[in-house]
Amino acid sequence: MANITIIGAGGYVFPLRLVADVLSFPALQSSSITLMDIDGERLEKNANVVRELVNHHNLPAKIESTTDRRKALTGADYVIITFQVGGLEAYKLDKDIPLKYGIDQAVGDTLGPGGVFRFLRSAPAYKAIAEDMLELCPNALLINYANPMAMACWYLSSLGIKTVGLCHSIQGTTRMLARHLNVPYEDISFTSAGINHQAWVLEFKRGKEDLYPRLREIMNTEHVRGPEENGGRSRRP
């Protein structure tokens, strides 16, 4: 039985998706999963959803929830980080401050000035978790699902924590490309190099058909349309 701890389990998207992913594997369905967040109200909402999922499928998984990080980390085999320090208010500043000085970031959470801002305010939280892990679960593997991905993994590794970074970006991106092409996702095959936010889709096919020419055509067409044709929204390259 694996002991899995999710730090930041009160989030709206990743915690619930990750628990569903974990429990989809028969080998992990008897795991003990501890959900931890500093926001007890949001934590309990998600914990109740997870318990309903476990009960609905009659799984042997054990679900616990706590706002005590040290309790959550004690004896963990795997620690998953999903939190965002500062919330959406700070995230907005990650983008707005660089823009004020002429640096326009489509997303300011991963690299560039916005990514550095997020890392600097997140580093104390990472350090506190690392110190607790070295004491309470020194052999645990930390799986990072928080941005900035590369900076966070580098820092946690430098603190002596066994760390890997993961993201749903490949699945999400390939589904998005299929939607642009109006092709059912189940008909798609692809080859990707790299993971997370540094992935390249080398092949994107339907059967033997190379879909890249169509993708380029669609992207060029959408780029040259005016805002009126795009539902009032301008598109940028």
N, C-alpha and C positions, 0 to 999 in steps of 0.2 A: 504494500500500500504506500503510495506516494503522499508526502505531506507538502501541499502547495499553498503558498501564501501570496495573495495579491495585495499590493500596497497601492492605494488610490482606488479602492473598489467602489467608491461612491460616484465614479464618473458615469456619463450618460451612454457611452458607446462601447469602448474597448473592454471594460470588465465583464459585462454580460456576454459579449461576443466571444471573449476568450474562454469563459467558463463553458459555454456551449461547445466550443472547439475541443476543449479538454475532455468533456464528457462524451464526445462523439467517438472516442477511442475505447474499445472494450477494456484494454489493459489499464486504463486510467479511471474507469467508472467506479472503482472502490476507493478512490483517493479521499484523503481528508483535505478539504479546501477551506482555508481561513481567509476571510475577507476583512481588510483593514482600511479605515479611512478616518480622517480627523473630523469629518462631518457625519455625526452619528445618524442624523435624520435621513440623509441621502443614502448612507450605508445600509440602513435597515430596509429601505425601499428595494434596493438591489438584492439584498440578502433574501428577502421574501420572494422575489421573482425567481432567484436561483433555487430556493427550496421548492417552489411550485414546479419548476422544471424537473428536479430530481424526483419528486413525488409522482408527477405525471408519468414519467418513464419507469417508475419503480426501480430506481437505481440505488445501489448500496452506498453511494458517496455520502460522506459526512460533511455538513456545511456549518461553519462557525463564523461569527462576526464579532469584531472588537475595534475599539478606538485606541487600544494600547498596542503600539508598534512592537515593543519588546515581547509582549505575550504572543503576538502574531508570528514573530520570527523564531521563537524558541523551537528548536528541533526541525525547522523547515528543510526540506530537500531541494525545493525550487522556490525562488522568490521572483515574482513578476511585478515590475513597476509600470504603472499606468497613469500616474498623477501629472498634473500641470500646475506648477507653482505660480501663484498670482492670478490665475483664472483668466477670463476673457478680457478683463480690464487691463491687465499687464500685457496680454497678447496684442491688444490694439496699439499700445505704445511701441511694441517691437516693430510695428510696421510704420506708424505715423512719425516717429522721431527720425528714422533714416530718410523718409520721404521729404521731411522738412529741409533736409540738406541735399536733396537731389538724387537719393538712392531709392528707386521704386522697386520693392520686392513683392512679387506675386503672393508669396507666403513667407512670413518672417519668423518661422519657428525652427528652421533646420540649419541654415548657414547664413553667412553674411552678418551684418550688424545685428539684425533681429535675433538670429540664432545665438550670437555671442551674449546678447542681453539675457536671453532665456537661460543659457547655461550658467551665467554668473549668479542669477538669483536662485537657480536650482541646485548649485553645487553644495551649499550647506546642508540641504536635505539629503543629497546623495551621500555626503560624508557621514552624516548621522546614521543613516541606514547601514553603510559599510562598517562602521564601528560596532554597531549592534550585531551584525552578521558575523563578524570575526569572533565575537564573544559567544553568541548564542547558536549559530549554525555555520561554523567555519567551512564546512565541506559543501555547502549549498551552491547551486548554480543560479546566478541571477540572470533573468531574461528581461531585457529592457524594451519596453514598448513606448517610451516617452522620448520626446524631442528636446533638444537637438541630438539626434541619434548617435552620430559619430563622436561628438564631444562627450556625451554622457558615458558611452562605452569606454572611451579612452580614459576618462577620469576614474571611473569605477575600477577598471583594470589596474590603474596605477596605485589604487588604494589596497590592492591585494585581493580583490573579489573576482572570482571566476565569472566572466560576463559575456553574454552574447546579445546582440540586438536583433529584433525581428519586427516585421510590420506586414500588414495586409496589402501593401502597395502593389505588388505584382498582380494579385487577384483583382484588386479594385481597378487598376489601370487597364488590364486586358478586358474586363467587363465593360469599361467605359468605351474602349475602342470598338468592341462588338456593337454597342448601342449606336455609336456614330455610323457604323456600316449597316445598321439594321439587319444584322446577322445573328441568329440564335447562338447564345454562348456555348451551348452544348455541341455546336457544329465546328467550333474553333479549336485549332491546335496551335501551340506556340512554343518557342524555345526562348528562354530568358537567361541572361548572364548577369550575375550579381543578385543582391537582395536589397530589401529596404528602399532607401531613397537613392541608391546608386545601381539601378538595374537597367539593362538594355534589352529590349525585346528584339531578338535577332531574326526570328521568323514569326510570321503571323499568317496562318493559312486556314482555308476551309477546304478540306480534302486536299487536292493537289493545287488549288488556286492560291497564288500569292496575293494576299490582300493589301500589301503595302502600296501598290500603285493607286488603289482606290482610296486608301487612307490619305495619301498625299493630295489627291484630287479634292477630297472633301475638305481637308484642312485649308487648302488654298482658296477654295470657294467660300468657306465661312469667313476667312480672313479678309477677303476683298468686299464682302457685303457691307452695306451701310447699316447704321444702328436700327433704322426702321425695319429692315429685313430680318434682323436678329431679335425681334420683339422689343425694340427700344434699347437694347444693350449693345454697346460697342465691344468689339473683340480686339484683343491685342495679340501680337505674335508671341 
